[in-house]
Amino acid sequence: MSRELHDIIGIGIGPYNLGMAALLENTPELEGVFFDKTPKFEWHPGMLIERMDLTIPYLADLVTFADPTSKFTYINYLHEHNRLHQFYFLSKFEAPRQEYNDYLQWVVGQLEKLHFGYEVVDVIDHQEADVPHYEVVVEEVATEKRSSYFAKHISMGTGSNPLVLDTMKGQPEEDVLHTSRYMFEKEKLVHSPHITIVGSGQSAIEVLLDLLKEQENKEFHLSLFTRSSGLFQLEKGEFGLEYFSPDFVDYFHSLNFQERNDTLDTLGTLRKGINPNTLRELYKVLYHKTIGEKRQPVTIQPNTEVRDLKKENGKYVLRCHQWQKENSFDYETNKVILATGYKPHIPDWFYDRFGDKIEWEDDKRYKVTRDHQLVFKEQRDHHFFTLTNLEHSHGTSATNLGLSVIRNIQIINSVAGREVYPNKRDTIFQQFRMED
Ligand SMILES: Cc1cc2nc3c(=O)[nH]c(=O)nc-3n(C[C@H](O)[C@H](O)[C@H](O)COP(=O)(O)OP(=O)(O)OC[C@H]3O[C@@H](n4cnc5c(N)ncnc54)[C@H](O)[C@@H]3O)c2cc1C
């Protein structure tokens, strides 16, 4: 056990806290230590499908927006791996997801204060101490041995959990699985005669594309049902992308809770949908596969909610409802892949320890300052920063990799009490209100 008082302890090591660790390397006056419960760094391993790309440009790496001269840039990763020329000739702005994971692992390999295989099981607030601080209780996953670490500030980057309907739970994972487990179950999946995907977001279409490729060697039918009105693309126009800027986040954060919720509703096309390139690829694949009156290899039906599921005679029967025609029907399949999204992951201890101490905007959404501190009922100088569950406070970009760098700039500047990294403004062509 170390009695040292760290400046910051990071809970969870996904890209958000990893970016913070990388930026702290060049901030001599601050130091931090980070814990993750998984044995080694892997970025959404269940969805590391070959040939799929990030939905955003590679410039949204861990550090570029804060410090393009950092040794942890994606460009430097390519340079050190002697791939810069090929990337240049590829002339593509979006990095492959598998390579992005490799890049993150390369950064992990260069940082010392990252501890994998350690779960944070409690955080105790020592507000009354001479130097108010947090005690972070960490359990080594392999041995269940617990120890405490101490920090002035916390950065909670615990990511998200798969969202699964209650009616779909409790089935064997190799039969009914969330997309987050796709790569782990794929080998078994492709030996069954009929696979059904539920949902129509980016993950659903990536899995569908991958399975269509598998159909070249194996025979199975594919179906996709979605409650949405269609397979629609994500808004990717330049003026739409400006909503992922610090300037828009400033505006969004200044609105009241009701106005922010209303704004999220009006910005649906920026938040939900499929990358235009992925959709185009799907259409092309289907076109080519059906040349010469060949049977369409997939049934795609929008407007259809899959409400329930039961096992009968070794198969799964999905209870479906076409909501526009008010028509319910049963549909047989062998495997079900749930592309039903994710929800913010907040550990249980958080509610026990901090639920009554902080301010909430409603029963699930806590109040967060512009620089990502939780708002405590009693004023304090030892801060609890959160990188998760921010859509209601910071808008569309809450889960965007590019904006995570801007978040880390603000947190580091707040903790340091000076502008360590420039907090740029006036970054876009639009404005959202007339200055007084
Ligand atoms: C499949 C997929 C693809 C995505 N692609 C893109 C994209 O292309 N572009 C984009 O902008 N965004 C993308 N996102 C959204 C978002 O950028 C990513 O989810 C990103 O990984 C979020 O980073 P994070 O650090 O918050 O969380 P995560 O990457 O989810 O990491 C959280 C970590 O916290 C750890 N943890 C949780 N609780 C504890 C605890 N108590 N103790 C210790 N460790 C804990 C977990 O083990 C995990 O490693 C994607 C999301 C998914 C699911």
The ligand as a MOL file (V3000), in Angstrom:
LIG
                    3D

  0  0  0     0  0            999 V3000
M  V30 BEGIN CTAB
M  V30 COUNTS 53 58 0 0 0
M  V30 BEGIN ATOM
M  V30 1 C -17.6730 -0.6230 -30.6890 0
M  V30 2 C -17.4900 0.8420 -30.4540 0
M  V30 3 C -16.8840 1.6200 -31.4280 0
M  V30 4 C -16.7080 2.9960 -31.2200 0
M  V30 5 N -16.1490 3.7180 -32.2100 0
M  V30 6 C -16.0140 5.0510 -32.0430 0
M  V30 7 C -15.4470 5.8520 -33.0970 0
M  V30 8 O -15.1080 5.3460 -34.1560 0
M  V30 9 N -15.3340 7.2020 -32.8770 0
M  V30 10 C -15.7200 7.7980 -31.7060 0
M  V30 11 O -15.6080 9.0110 -31.5480 0
M  V30 12 N -16.2630 7.0530 -30.7020 0
M  V30 13 C -16.4120 5.7060 -30.8390 0
M  V30 14 N -16.9730 4.9680 -29.8230 0
M  V30 15 C -17.4450 5.6680 -28.5960 0
M  V30 16 C -16.3240 5.9670 -27.5590 0
M  V30 17 O -15.3700 6.8210 -28.1120 0
M  V30 18 C -15.6410 4.7080 -27.0560 0
M  V30 19 O -16.6070 3.9230 -26.4100 0
M  V30 20 C -14.4680 4.9380 -26.0740 0
M  V30 21 O -13.8390 3.6910 -25.8710 0
M  V30 22 C -14.8970 5.4730 -24.7350 0
M  V30 23 O -13.7370 5.5920 -23.9430 0
M  V30 24 P -13.7410 5.4900 -22.3640 0
M  V30 25 O -12.3380 5.6990 -21.9460 0
M  V30 26 O -14.8080 6.3450 -21.8020 0
M  V30 27 O -14.3110 4.0350 -22.0290 0
M  V30 28 P -13.9580 2.5550 -22.4130 0
M  V30 29 O -13.1350 2.4530 -23.6360 0
M  V30 30 O -15.2600 1.8290 -22.3760 0
M  V30 31 O -13.0670 2.0830 -21.1860 0
M  V30 32 C -13.5630 2.0640 -19.8620 0
M  V30 33 C -12.6420 1.1880 -19.0570 0
M  V30 34 O -13.0060 1.2930 -17.6860 0
M  V30 35 C -12.7400 0.0440 -17.0670 0
M  V30 36 N -13.4740 0.0170 -15.7940 0
M  V30 37 C -14.8190 0.1490 -15.6010 0
M  V30 38 N -15.0920 0.1140 -14.2790 0
M  V30 39 C -13.9130 -0.0350 -13.6360 0
M  V30 40 C -13.5570 -0.1240 -12.2630 0
M  V30 41 N -14.4600 -0.0550 -11.2660 0
M  V30 42 N -12.2480 -0.2850 -11.9500 0
M  V30 43 C -11.2960 -0.3360 -12.9270 0
M  V30 44 N -11.5900 -0.2670 -14.2390 0
M  V30 45 C -12.8900 -0.1010 -14.5880 0
M  V30 46 C -13.1890 -0.9560 -18.1070 0
M  V30 47 O -12.5530 -2.1960 -17.9040 0
M  V30 48 C -12.7380 -0.2870 -19.4150 0
M  V30 49 O -11.4800 -0.7500 -19.8430 0
M  V30 50 C -17.1600 3.5990 -30.0130 0
M  V30 51 C -17.7870 2.8130 -29.0370 0
M  V30 52 C -17.9520 1.4560 -29.2600 0
M  V30 53 C -18.6680 0.6430 -28.2040 0
M  V30 END ATOM
M  V30 BEGIN BOND
M  V30 1 1 1 2
M  V30 2 1 2 3
M  V30 3 2 2 52
M  V30 4 2 3 4
M  V30 5 1 4 5
M  V30 6 1 4 50
M  V30 7 2 5 6
M  V30 8 1 6 7
M  V30 9 1 6 13
M  V30 10 2 7 8
M  V30 11 1 7 9
M  V30 12 1 9 10
M  V30 13 2 10 11
M  V30 14 1 10 12
M  V30 15 2 12 13
M  V30 16 1 13 14
M  V30 17 1 14 15
M  V30 18 1 14 50
M  V30 19 1 15 16
M  V30 20 1 16 17
M  V30 21 1 16 18
M  V30 22 1 18 19
M  V30 23 1 18 20
M  V30 24 1 20 21
M  V30 25 1 20 22
M  V30 26 1 22 23
M  V30 27 1 23 24
M  V30 28 2 24 25
M  V30 29 1 24 26
M  V30 30 1 24 27
M  V30 31 1 27 28
M  V30 32 2 28 29
M  V30 33 1 28 30
M  V30 34 1 28 31
M  V30 35 1 31 32
M  V30 36 1 32 33
M  V30 37 1 33 34
M  V30 38 1 33 48
M  V30 39 1 34 35
M  V30 40 1 35 36
M  V30 41 1 35 46
M  V30 42 1 36 37
M  V30 43 1 36 45
M  V30 44 2 37 38
M  V30 45 1 38 39
M  V30 46 1 39 40
M  V30 47 2 39 45
M  V30 48 1 40 41
M  V30 49 2 40 42
M  V30 50 1 42 43
M  V30 51 2 43 44
M  V30 52 1 44 45
M  V30 53 1 46 47
M  V30 54 1 46 48
M  V30 55 1 48 49
M  V30 56 2 50 51
M  V30 57 1 51 52
M  V30 58 1 52 53
M  V30 END BOND
M  V30 END CTAB
M  END
